[in-house]
Amino acid sequence: MSEPISSPMREVHQADAIPWMRERGRIDGACAVTSLPDVSEVNMTLPAWRAWFLGAVELVVNAVPDESAALFFQSDIKRDGAWIDKGAMVVRAAEDAGARVLFHKIVARRPPGMLTYGRPGFTHLIAVSRAMNCPEVLPLPDIITDAGELKWIRAMGVRAAGHAVRFAKEQVGAKVIFDPFCGVGTVLAVANAMGLDALGVELSRKRCEQSRVLTVRPDEL
Protein backbone atom coordinates (compact mmCIF):
# COMPACT_ATOMS: atom_id res chain seq x y z
CA MET A 1 0.00 0.00 0.00
CA SER A 2 1.48 3.33 -1.04
CA GLU A 3 2.01 6.10 1.49
CA PRO A 4 -0.43 9.06 1.23
CA ILE A 5 1.03 12.17 -0.35
CA SER A 6 1.14 14.96 2.23
CA SER A 7 0.14 18.49 1.30
CA PRO A 8 2.67 21.31 1.60
CA MET A 9 2.64 23.03 4.97
CA ARG A 10 1.93 26.71 5.59
CA GLU A 11 2.86 28.45 8.85
CA VAL A 12 2.01 32.12 9.39
CA HIS A 13 2.98 34.13 12.47
CA GLN A 14 1.29 37.38 13.44
CA ALA A 15 4.29 39.37 14.62
CA ASP A 16 6.70 42.21 13.91
CA ALA A 17 9.11 40.61 11.43
CA ILE A 18 12.23 42.39 12.73
CA PRO A 19 12.32 40.99 16.29
CA TRP A 20 10.85 37.71 15.00
CA MET A 21 13.78 37.20 12.61
CA ARG A 22 16.31 38.21 15.25
CA GLU A 23 14.90 35.62 17.64
CA ARG A 24 14.38 32.84 15.08
CA GLY A 25 17.78 33.05 13.40
CA ARG A 26 18.67 30.94 10.38
CA ILE A 27 15.94 28.75 8.86
CA ASP A 28 17.24 25.44 7.51
CA GLY A 29 16.29 24.65 3.92
CA ALA A 30 14.71 28.05 3.36
CA CYS A 31 14.88 30.53 0.50
CA ALA A 32 13.45 33.99 1.15
CA VAL A 33 11.06 35.62 -1.30
CA THR A 34 9.67 38.90 -0.02
CA SER A 35 8.87 42.57 -0.52
CA LEU A 36 9.77 45.06 2.20
CA PRO A 37 7.25 47.84 2.94
CA ASP A 38 8.05 51.37 1.88
CA VAL A 39 7.85 54.49 4.04
CA SER A 40 4.15 55.05 3.31
CA GLU A 41 3.33 51.72 4.98
CA VAL A 42 5.17 52.31 8.27
CA ASN A 43 4.98 55.00 10.92
CA MET A 44 8.50 56.36 10.44
CA THR A 45 10.30 59.40 9.15
CA LEU A 46 12.11 58.94 5.87
CA PRO A 47 15.61 58.77 7.47
CA ALA A 48 14.38 56.27 10.08
CA TRP A 49 12.74 54.15 7.37
CA ARG A 50 15.95 54.10 5.31
CA ALA A 51 17.90 52.73 8.27
CA TRP A 52 15.09 50.27 9.05
CA PHE A 53 14.97 49.07 5.43
CA LEU A 54 18.71 48.42 5.23
CA GLY A 55 18.64 46.54 8.52
CA ALA A 56 15.64 44.49 7.42
CA VAL A 57 17.39 43.40 4.21
CA GLU A 58 20.37 42.21 6.25
CA LEU A 59 18.08 40.20 8.55
CA VAL A 60 16.40 38.54 5.57
CA VAL A 61 19.79 37.60 4.11
CA ASN A 62 20.84 36.23 7.49
CA ALA A 63 17.63 34.19 7.81
CA VAL A 64 18.58 31.74 5.03
CA PRO A 65 21.58 29.37 4.74
CA ASP A 66 24.69 30.73 3.02
CA GLU A 67 24.21 28.40 0.05
CA SER A 68 20.60 29.54 -0.37
CA ALA A 69 19.29 32.90 -1.64
CA ALA A 70 17.06 35.82 -0.78
CA LEU A 71 14.84 37.33 -3.48
CA PHE A 72 13.37 40.82 -3.17
CA PHE A 73 10.54 42.48 -5.10
CA GLN A 74 10.88 46.25 -4.64
CA SER A 75 9.30 49.23 -6.42
CA ASP A 76 10.95 52.64 -6.36
CA ILE A 77 9.18 55.51 -4.62
CA LYS A 78 9.16 59.29 -4.99
CA ARG A 79 9.50 61.55 -1.96
CA ASP A 80 10.08 65.30 -1.76
CA GLY A 81 10.78 65.59 -5.48
CA ALA A 82 13.37 62.83 -5.61
CA TRP A 83 13.26 59.14 -6.50
CA ILE A 84 14.38 56.53 -3.99
CA ASP A 85 15.84 53.48 -5.72
CA LYS A 86 14.86 50.59 -3.46
CA GLY A 87 16.62 48.13 -5.73
CA ALA A 88 19.91 49.93 -5.08
CA MET A 89 19.13 49.88 -1.35
CA VAL A 90 18.65 46.10 -1.45
CA VAL A 91 22.00 45.60 -3.22
CA ARG A 92 23.83 47.89 -0.80
CA ALA A 93 22.42 46.18 2.30
CA ALA A 94 22.93 42.69 0.89
CA GLU A 95 26.57 43.40 0.05
CA ASP A 96 27.10 44.82 3.55
CA ALA A 97 25.72 41.50 4.84
CA GLY A 98 28.30 39.57 2.81
CA ALA A 99 26.02 38.58 -0.08
CA ARG A 100 26.38 39.21 -3.80
CA VAL A 101 23.84 39.72 -6.55
CA LEU A 102 22.80 36.62 -8.49
CA PHE A 103 20.50 38.48 -10.86
CA HIS A 104 18.50 41.67 -11.25
CA LYS A 105 15.31 41.41 -13.32
CA ILE A 106 12.43 43.77 -14.02
CA VAL A 107 8.72 43.05 -13.54
CA ALA A 108 6.46 45.23 -15.71
CA ARG A 109 3.50 46.44 -13.66
CA ARG A 110 2.15 48.36 -16.65
CA PRO A 111 2.45 47.60 -20.37
CA PRO A 112 5.88 48.64 -21.74
CA GLY A 113 5.79 52.10 -23.31
CA MET A 114 2.91 53.28 -21.14
CA LEU A 115 3.29 56.59 -19.30
CA THR A 116 2.92 56.34 -15.53
CA TYR A 117 2.58 59.03 -12.89
CA GLY A 118 3.52 58.99 -9.22
CA ARG A 119 4.71 55.37 -9.08
CA PRO A 120 6.93 53.57 -11.59
CA GLY A 121 5.39 50.99 -13.86
CA PHE A 122 8.00 48.39 -12.94
CA THR A 123 9.34 46.47 -9.96
CA HIS A 124 12.89 45.25 -9.28
CA LEU A 125 13.35 41.51 -8.74
CA ILE A 126 16.76 41.00 -7.15
CA ALA A 127 18.27 37.73 -5.93
CA VAL A 128 21.29 37.69 -3.61
CA SER A 129 23.31 34.95 -1.92
CA ARG A 130 26.41 34.57 0.20
CA ALA A 131 27.71 31.36 -1.38
CA MET A 132 25.55 30.42 -4.36
CA ASN A 133 26.67 31.20 -7.92
CA CYS A 134 24.25 32.35 -10.56
CA PRO A 135 23.50 29.46 -12.96
CA GLU A 136 25.17 29.75 -16.36
CA VAL A 137 21.75 29.39 -17.98
CA LEU A 138 19.02 31.13 -16.02
CA PRO A 139 15.51 30.26 -17.31
CA LEU A 140 14.11 33.60 -16.22
CA PRO A 141 13.34 36.50 -18.58
CA ASP A 142 15.13 39.79 -18.05
CA ILE A 143 11.77 41.57 -18.27
CA ILE A 144 8.71 39.81 -16.87
CA THR A 145 5.91 41.38 -18.87
CA ASP A 146 3.03 39.48 -17.26
CA ALA A 147 3.05 39.89 -13.48
CA GLY A 148 -0.21 37.99 -13.11
CA GLU A 149 -3.18 38.69 -10.86
CA LEU A 150 -2.66 40.95 -7.84
CA LYS A 151 -4.34 39.38 -4.81
CA TRP A 152 -4.05 42.75 -3.04
CA ILE A 153 -3.29 46.24 -4.33
CA ARG A 154 0.25 46.17 -2.86
CA ALA A 155 0.88 42.49 -3.56
CA MET A 156 3.20 41.12 -6.21
CA GLY A 157 1.45 39.38 -9.09
CA VAL A 158 1.10 35.62 -8.88
CA ARG A 159 3.05 34.99 -12.10
CA ALA A 160 5.93 37.18 -10.94
CA ALA A 161 5.92 35.38 -7.61
CA GLY A 162 5.86 32.13 -9.55
CA HIS A 163 9.12 33.02 -11.33
CA ALA A 164 10.81 33.72 -7.98
CA VAL A 165 9.50 30.56 -6.27
CA ARG A 166 10.39 28.43 -9.31
CA PHE A 167 13.98 29.72 -9.11
CA ALA A 168 14.04 28.89 -5.40
CA LYS A 169 12.76 25.38 -6.04
CA GLU A 170 14.68 24.43 -9.18
CA GLN A 171 17.92 26.39 -8.88
CA VAL A 172 18.36 26.84 -5.13
CA GLY A 173 16.82 23.52 -4.12
CA ALA A 174 14.78 25.15 -1.34
CA LYS A 175 12.39 23.08 0.76
CA VAL A 176 10.56 26.02 2.29
CA ILE A 177 9.78 29.55 1.09
CA PHE A 178 10.14 32.25 3.73
CA ASP A 179 8.33 35.60 3.46
CA PRO A 180 8.76 37.79 6.55
CA PHE A 181 6.47 40.51 5.15
CA CYS A 182 3.89 38.20 3.65
CA GLY A 183 0.88 40.53 3.41
CA VAL A 184 -2.14 38.58 2.16
CA GLY A 185 0.06 35.58 1.41
CA THR A 186 0.66 35.58 -2.35
CA VAL A 187 4.17 34.12 -2.07
CA LEU A 188 3.04 31.53 0.48
CA ALA A 189 0.15 30.41 -1.71
CA VAL A 190 2.38 30.21 -4.79
CA ALA A 191 4.93 28.15 -2.84
CA ASN A 192 2.24 25.68 -1.76
CA ALA A 193 0.90 25.50 -5.33
CA MET A 194 4.41 24.47 -6.42
CA GLY A 195 4.66 21.81 -3.73
CA LEU A 196 6.87 23.71 -1.27
CA ASP A 197 6.29 24.44 2.40
CA ALA A 198 5.78 28.11 3.27
CA LEU A 199 6.62 30.22 6.32
CA GLY A 200 5.34 33.76 6.70
CA VAL A 201 5.26 36.64 9.15
CA GLU A 202 2.72 39.47 9.02
CA LEU A 203 2.00 42.25 11.51
CA SER A 204 -1.60 42.97 10.46
CA ARG A 205 -4.12 40.59 12.04
CA LYS A 206 -6.48 40.87 9.07
CA ARG A 207 -3.83 40.19 6.45
CA CYS A 208 -2.36 37.44 8.61
CA GLU A 209 -5.74 35.66 8.57
CA GLN A 210 -6.01 36.16 4.80
CA SER A 211 -2.51 34.79 4.25
CA ARG A 212 -3.41 31.55 6.02
CA VAL A 213 -6.19 30.70 3.59
CA LEU A 214 -5.24 32.31 0.24
CA THR A 215 -4.90 29.79 -2.55
CA VAL A 216 -3.40 30.01 -6.03
CA ARG A 217 -4.29 27.59 -8.80
CA PRO A 218 -1.42 26.08 -10.82
CA ASP A 219 -2.95 27.48 -14.02
CA GLU A 220 -2.54 31.02 -12.61
CA LEU A 221 1.22 30.59 -12.67
WOJOBEL-V369008 format. One record per pair of residues at least 24 apart in sequence whose ideal C-beta (glycine too) atoms are under 10 Angstrom apart, sorted by the first residue. I is the first residue (numbers start at 1). GAP is how many residues later the second one is. Records with the same first field share a line. If there is no record, write none. Layout:
# WOJOBEL-V369008
I = GAP  GAP
This chain:
# WOJOBEL-V369008
5 = 190
7 = 185  188  190
8 = 167  168  169  180  183  184  185  186  187  188  189  190
9 = 167  182  183  187  188  189  190
10 = 166  167  172  175  178  179  181  182  186  187  188  189  190  201  202  203  204
11 = 165  167  177  186  187  188  189  190  201
12 = 167  170  173  176  186  187  188  189  190  195  196  197  198  199  200  201
13 = 167  169  186  187  188  189  190  195
14 = 186  187  188  189  190  191  192  193  194  195  197  198
15 = 165  186  187  188  193
16 = 164  185  186  187
17 = 39  42  43  46  162  163  164  165  183  184  185  186
18 = 34  37  38  41  162  183  185
19 = 40
20 = 39  43  160  181  183
21 = 35  37  38  39  41  42  157  159  180
22 = 33  37  40  41
24 = 35  39  154  156  175  177
25 = 37  38
26 = 36  37  38  39  40  42
27 = 36  37  38  41  148  149  151  153  172
28 = 36  37  40  147  148
29 = 35  36  39  143  144  145  146  147  149  167  168
30 = 33  34  35  38  39  40  138  142  144  145  146  147  148  166  167  168  169
31 = 32  33  34  37  38  39  40  96  98  101  133  134  136  137  138  140  141  142  143  144  145  146  147  160  165
32 = 27  28  29  30  31  32  36  37  38  39  40  95  96  132  136  142  144  145  146  147  148  155  167
33 = 27  36  37  38  39  40  92  94  123  128  130  131  132  134  135  141  144  145  146  149  153  154  155  157  158  165
34 = 26  29  36  37  38  39  40  122  130  143  144  145  146  147  148  149  153  166  167
35 = 36  37  38  39  40  51  88  89  90  119  120  121  126  144  146  147  148  151  152
36 = 24  36  37  38  50  53  54  57  144  145
37 = 117  144  146  166
38 = 36  37  38  39  41  46  48  81  116
39 = 38  40  45
40 = 37  39  114
41 = 113  140  142  162
42 = 161
46 = 31  33  34  38
49 = 28  30  35
50 = 34  39
53 = 31  33  36  37  40
54 = 35  36  38  39  40  42  43
55 = 38  41  42
56 = 34  37  124  125
57 = 29  32  33  34  35  36  37  38  39  40  42  69  71
58 = 35  36  38  39  40  41
59 = 34  38  121
60 = 30  33  34  37  39  68  118  119  120  121
61 = 29  32  33  34  35  36  37  38  67  68  69
62 = 35  36  37  68
63 = 115  117  136
64 = 35  64  65  66  104  108  110  112  114
65 = 64  65  66  67  107  109
66 = 32  33  63  64  65  66
67 = 62  63  64  65  66  105  106
68 = 61  62  63  64  100  104  105  106  107  110
69 = 30  33  34  58  59  60  61  62  63  65  95  98  99  102  103  105
70 = 24  27  29  32  56  57  58  59  60  98  108
71 = 31  32  34  54  55  56  57  58  90  92  93  94  96  97  101  106  108  116
72 = 32  51  52  53  54  55  56  92
73 = 32  34  50  51  52  53  74  82  83  84  87  88  91  113  114
74 = 49  50  51  52  82
75 = 32  34  44  45  46  47  48  49  79  81
76 = 43  44  46  47  48
77 = 41  42  43
78 = 39  40  41  42
83 = 37
85 = 35  39
86 = 37  38  40
87 = 35  36  37  38  39
88 = 36  38
89 = 35
90 = 34  36  37  38
91 = 33  35  37
93 = 35
94 = 32  33  34  35  36
95 = 33
97 = 31  33
98 = 30  31  32  33
99 = 28  29  30  31  32  33
100 = 28  29  30  31  32  33  34
101 = 25  26  27  28  33
102 = 24  25  26  27  30  31  32  33  36  65  69  70
103 = 24  25  31  32  35  37  39  64
104 = 24  38
105 = 33  35  36  37  38  39  55  58  59  62
106 = 35  36  37  38  39
107 = 34  36  37  38  39  40  41  49  50  52  53  54  56  57
108 = 35  36  37  38  39  49  52
109 = 35  38  41  47  48  51
110 = 37
111 = 34
112 = 31  33
122 = 25
123 = 24  33  34  37
125 = 31  35  36  38  39  42
127 = 37  40  41  44  45
129 = 43
132 = 39  40  41
134 = 37
135 = 32  35  36  37
138 = 29  33
139 = 24  27  28  31  32
140 = 24  26  27  31
148 = 38  42  68  72  73
149 = 37  67  71
150 = 34  36
151 = 32  33  34  35  38  39  59  60  63  64  65  69
152 = 31  32  33  34  55  58  59  62
153 = 31
154 = 29  30  53
155 = 27  28  29  30  31  32  52  59
156 = 27  30  31  34
157 = 29  33  63
158 = 28  29  31  32  35  56  58  59  62  63
159 = 31  57  61  62
160 = 26  27  30
161 = 25  26  27  28  29  30  32  33  55  59  60
162 = 24  25  28  29  31  32  54  56  58  59
163 = 27  58
164 = 26  27
165 = 24  25  26  27  28  29  30  31  33  56
166 = 24  28  55
168 = 26  28
169 = 25  26  27
170 = 24
179 = 32
182 = 25  26  28  29  30  32
183 = 24  25  27  28  31
184 = 24  25  26  27  28  29  30
185 = 24  25  26  27  28  29  30  31
186 = 25  28  30
187 = 24  27  29
188 = 24  26  27  28
189 = 24  25  26  27  28  31
190 = 24  25  26  28  30  31
191 = 25
192 = 24
193 = 24  25  26  27  28
194 = 24  27
